[in-house]
């Protein structure tokens, strides 16, 4: 099954952009995924095909109109989830990316100006997502990033079967540090354990470093990971207790 992506944007010429090269580009050429763009201005209002208007209540900038957005969304409505790129959205996670990659595809609405008329989210099933606590000039860059994250997980796109598993966020932790040749560089050497050939020790070292780096660099991730781990351990204890009764 081909993963189908549709981008609703004022700048369709930005796609496929970087997704047309490397692994994503090859997968696009091979038909592993497909890409369509929808020009929002095709649904604009009046002879000037207006897509935006001034904010209700006053203020700077312009806001994308709900009627324009509704018509554009209705033109691509199918079983695929629809995501809107907005800093007001929920930060997207690797778990959500994996869910999307396992599905039929996704439609992505790219915001511009001051954002979307809020009524579009009340009237249509649209998931508001962001890349994090940053503001971009438009949603196109975020859409490229989300698509890239999905495409690399599609079957056959990455060479090694475990390439998409042993990395940051897949198990709620940052990935362990990586090293390669030369063995010594500017007086710095690869940790001895990674040169030992002892796979059990290597796995233990990687797990320890992943946990330690997450705790120090991303305490928010560490707290969530601890909560999930504690819940899992608690559930296992209850199961064992039930078995003994």
C-alpha positions in Angstrom: 0.0 0.0 0.0 1.3 3.4 -1.0 1.5 6.0 1.7 -0.3 9.0 0.2 0.5 12.6 1.3 -1.4 15.7 0.4 -0.2 19.2 1.2 -2.7 22.1 1.4 -0.5 25.2 0.9 -0.1 28.6 -0.6 3.3 27.5 -1.8 3.1 24.1 -3.6 6.4 24.8 -5.3 8.1 24.1 -1.9 7.3 20.4 -2.4 8.8 17.8 -2.6 11.8 20.0 -1.8 14.3 18.0 0.3 11.9 15.0 0.2 12.8 14.6 -3.5 16.3 13.5 -2.7 18.1 10.8 -0.7 16.0 8.0 0.8 12.7 9.8 0.6 13.3 10.8 -3.0 14.2 7.3 -4.0 11.1 6.0 -2.2 9.0 8.6 -4.0 10.4 7.4 -7.3 9.7 3.8 -6.5 6.1 4.5 -5.5 6.5 3.7 -1.9 4.8 7.0 -1.1 3.0 9.6 -3.2 2.7 13.4 -3.0 -0.1 15.8 -4.1 -0.4 19.5 -3.4 -3.5 21.6 -3.2 -3.2 25.3 -3.8 -5.3 27.1 -1.2 -5.7 30.1 -3.5 -7.8 27.9 -5.8 -10.5 28.2 -3.2 -10.0 31.9 -2.6 -12.9 34.4 -2.5 -13.7 37.0 -5.2 -11.9 38.1 -8.3 -8.6 38.3 -6.3 -9.0 34.9 -4.8 -8.5 36.2 -1.3 -7.6 33.5 1.3 -7.2 35.7 4.3 -8.7 38.7 6.1 -8.1 41.0 9.1 -8.4 39.5 12.6 -11.8 39.9 14.3 -11.3 42.3 17.2 -8.4 44.0 15.6 -4.7 43.3 15.6 -1.7 42.9 13.3 -1.5 40.5 10.4 -4.0 38.5 8.5 -5.9 35.2 9.3 -6.7 32.4 6.9 -10.4 32.3 6.3 -12.5 29.4 7.5 -14.6 29.2 4.4 -11.5 28.9 2.2 -10.0 26.3 4.4 -13.2 24.3 4.6 -13.5 24.1 0.9 -9.9 23.1 0.5 -10.2 20.4 3.2 -13.4 19.1 1.7 -11.7 18.6 -1.7 -9.3 16.0 -0.2 -11.6 14.5 2.5 -11.0 10.7 2.8 -10.0 8.2 5.4 -6.6 9.8 6.0 -6.0 12.0 9.1 -5.8 15.7 8.5 -3.1 17.7 10.4 -2.8 21.4 10.6 0.7 22.9 11.2 0.3 25.5 14.0 2.4 26.6 17.0 -0.9 26.3 19.0 -1.0 22.6 18.3 0.1 19.7 20.4 3.9 18.9 19.9 4.0 15.9 17.7 5.8 12.8 19.1 7.6 9.9 17.6 4.8 7.6 18.7 2.3 9.7 16.7 4.6 9.7 13.7 4.8 5.9 13.9 1.0 5.7 14.0 0.7 7.9 10.9 3.4 5.9 9.0 1.4 2.7 9.6 -1.7 4.2 8.1 -2.8 5.1 4.5 -1.2 8.5 4.6 -1.9 12.0 5.8 -3.1 15.4 4.6 -1.2 18.4 6.0 -2.5 22.0 6.1 0.2 24.6 6.1 -0.6 27.8 8.0 0.6 31.3 7.0 0.1 34.8 8.3 -1.4 34.9 11.9 -2.8 31.4 11.6 -6.2 29.8 11.1 -9.7 31.0 11.8 -10.5 28.8 14.8 -13.9 27.8 13.4 -12.2 25.4 11.0 -11.2 23.2 13.9 -14.7 23.2 15.3 -16.3 22.3 11.9 -13.8 19.7 10.6 -11.9 16.8 12.1 -8.4 18.3 12.1 -5.5 17.6 14.4 -3.5 20.6 15.4 0.2 19.8 15.7 3.5 21.7 16.1 7.1 20.8 16.0 7.8 22.4 19.3 7.9 25.8 21.0 9.0 27.8 18.0 7.3 30.0 15.4 8.1 29.5 11.7 7.2 31.7 8.7 4.8 29.0 7.6 3.7 25.5 8.1 5.5 24.1 5.0 8.8 23.6 6.8 7.0 21.7 9.6 5.0 19.6 7.1 8.3 18.6 5.4 9.7 17.5 8.7 6.7 15.5 9.7 6.6 13.8 6.2 10.3 13.0 6.4 9.8 11.4 9.8 6.9 9.3 8.5 8.5 8.3 5.2 11.7 6.9 6.7 9.6 4.4 8.7 7.9 3.0 5.6 8.8 -0.6 4.8 12.0 -0.8 2.7 12.9 2.9 3.0 15.7 2.4 5.5 18.4 -0.2 4.9 18.7 -1.8 8.4 15.6 -3.3 9.9 16.4 -1.9 13.3 17.5 1.6 12.1 14.1 3.1 13.1 14.0 1.4 16.5 17.3 2.1 18.1 17.2 5.9 18.1 15.9 8.8 20.1 12.3 8.8 21.3 11.4 5.3 20.2 11.4 4.0 23.8 10.9 7.4 25.5 14.6 8.1 25.8 17.2 10.0 23.9 19.5 7.7 21.9 22.8 6.7 23.4 26.0 8.4 22.0 27.5 7.1 18.8 31.1 6.7 17.7 33.0 5.5 14.7 36.5 5.5 13.2 39.2 6.7 13.9 39.6 5.1 17.2 41.4 8.2 18.5 40.8 11.7 17.4 42.4 14.8 18.9 43.3 12.8 22.0 39.8 11.5 22.5 39.2 7.8 22.2 36.1 5.6 21.7 34.9 4.2 25.0 36.7 0.9 25.8 33.4 -1.0 26.3 32.4 -0.3 22.7 35.6 -2.0 21.5 35.3 -5.0 23.9 33.1 -7.2 21.7 31.0 -8.0 24.7 27.5 -7.4 23.4 25.9 -7.7 26.8 28.2 -5.0 28.3 27.7 -2.8 25.2 23.9 -3.0 25.5 24.1 -2.2 29.2 26.4 0.8 28.6 24.1 2.1 25.8 21.0 1.8 28.1 22.8 3.5 30.9 24.0 6.4 28.7 20.5 6.8 27.1 18.9 7.1 30.6 21.6 9.4 32.0 21.6 11.7 29.0 17.8 11.9 28.9 17.8 12.7 32.7 20.3 15.5 32.3 19.3 16.9 28.9 15.6 16.3 28.8 14.2 16.1 32.3 10.7 16.3 30.8 11.2 13.2 28.8 12.9 11.5 31.8 9.9 12.2 34.1 7.5 10.7 31.5 9.7 7.7 31.0 9.9 7.1 34.7 6.2 7.4 35.0 5.6 4.8 32.3 8.3 2.5 33.7 6.8 2.7 37.2 3.3 2.0 35.9 4.6 -1.0 34.0 6.4 -2.3 37.1 3.3 -1.8 39.2 1.2 -3.6 36.7 3.6 -6.5 36.7 3.5 -6.8 40.5 -0.3 -6.9 40.5 -0.3 -9.6 37.9 2.2 -11.7 39.9 0.1 -11.2 43.0 -3.0 -12.4 41.2 -1.2 -15.4 39.9 -0.3 -16.5 43.4 -3.8 -16.2 44.7 
